[in-house]
Amino acid sequence: MQSQFRLKENRDFRRVFRRGKSFATARLVLYYCDNREGRVRVGFSISKKVGNAVVRNRLKRVLRAVFQTWLPELKDKSIDIVVVCRTDAAGADFQILYQDVSKLLHKSKIVI
C-alpha cells in the first residue's frame, strides 16, 4: 500500500480513537473518522500481546494487502481508518482477515 494512504502520526491515531466510531469482530476492531486530507488513510495497531515481532509484522503485511484490494473503492473517501488486532488475529490467514475487514467495512457503511 502506498505511503500516501497510510496513517503514521501518533496524533492522527489518537484523533481517530478519540473522535471515531468503532466496529468489531472476533479478530479485528475498526475505528474510523473523517479527515481533511481528501483521501483515505489506513493505520494498524498491533499490541505485543498478539505475538512476537514476526507475528505482528506478518499481520501488518497481510492487512496492508487486504486494504490494497479495497483501495479502489475507498480511494475517493475522505476518512482515516485504524485497525486494531486482537489476539485471535495471530493465527488468521489472508482469506479470514479479508472476510473480517469486509464485514467491518460494510457494517460501518464505509463501503456499501
C-alpha positions in Angstrom: 0.0 0.0 0.0 1.4 3.4 -1.0 2.7 5.7 1.7 0.1 8.4 1.0 -2.7 6.0 2.1 -1.0 5.1 5.4 -1.7 6.7 8.8 1.6 7.3 10.6 1.5 10.1 13.1 0.6 9.4 16.7 -1.6 12.4 16.9 -3.7 11.1 13.9 -4.1 7.7 15.7 -5.2 9.5 18.9 -7.7 11.6 17.0 -9.3 8.5 15.4 -9.5 6.7 18.7 -10.9 9.8 20.5 -13.4 11.1 17.8 -14.0 8.0 15.7 -16.7 5.3 15.7 -15.8 1.7 16.2 -17.0 -1.7 14.9 -15.6 -5.1 15.9 -15.3 -8.7 15.0 -13.6 -11.5 17.0 -10.2 -10.8 15.4 -10.3 -7.1 14.5 -11.6 -3.7 15.7 -12.1 -0.9 13.1 -12.1 2.7 14.2 -12.8 5.5 11.6 -13.4 9.2 11.4 -13.5 11.9 8.8 -10.3 13.7 7.8 -9.4 16.8 5.7 -6.9 15.1 3.5 -9.3 14.3 0.7 -8.2 10.6 0.6 -8.5 7.5 2.8 -5.6 6.8 5.2 -5.3 3.4 7.0 -3.2 2.6 10.1 -2.7 -0.6 12.1 -2.3 -1.0 15.8 -1.0 -4.4 16.9 -0.1 -5.0 20.6 2.7 -7.1 21.8 0.0 -9.4 23.4 -0.8 -10.6 19.8 2.7 -12.2 19.4 6.3 -11.5 18.8 7.7 -9.1 16.1 7.5 -11.8 13.4 3.8 -12.4 14.0 3.0 -8.6 14.3 4.8 -7.7 11.1 3.2 -10.6 9.2 -0.2 -9.3 10.3 0.6 -5.8 9.2 1.7 -7.1 5.8 -1.4 -9.2 5.3 -3.7 -6.3 6.4 -1.9 -3.9 4.1 -2.6 -6.4 1.2 -6.2 -6.7 2.3 -6.7 -2.9 2.2 -4.8 -2.7 -1.1 -7.6 -4.8 -2.6 -10.2 -2.5 -1.2 -8.3 0.7 -2.2 -10.2 1.3 -5.5 -13.5 1.5 -3.6 -12.1 3.5 -0.7 -9.8 5.9 -2.7 -12.4 8.7 -3.1 -13.5 8.7 0.6 -12.0 11.2 3.0 -11.7 9.1 6.1 -9.0 7.8 8.5 -9.2 4.2 9.5 -7.4 2.4 12.3 -7.5 -1.4 12.6 -6.7 -2.9 15.9 -5.8 -6.6 16.0 -6.9 -8.8 18.8 -5.0 -11.9 19.9 -7.2 -14.2 17.7 -5.9 -12.5 14.6 -2.4 -14.0 15.1 -3.4 -17.4 13.5 -5.6 -16.0 10.8 -4.7 -16.1 7.1 -5.4 -13.7 4.3 -8.8 -15.0 3.5 -10.1 -14.9 7.0 -8.8 -11.3 7.6 -10.2 -10.3 4.2 -13.7 -11.5 5.3 -13.3 -9.7 8.7 -12.3 -6.4 7.0 -15.2 -6.8 4.5 -17.7 -7.3 7.3 -16.3 -4.3 9.2 -16.4 -2.0 6.1 -20.0 -3.0 5.4 -21.1 -2.8 9.0 -19.7 0.7 9.3 -21.2 1.7 6.0 -17.9 2.9 4.7 -18.5 0.6 1.7 -22.0 -0.4 0.7 
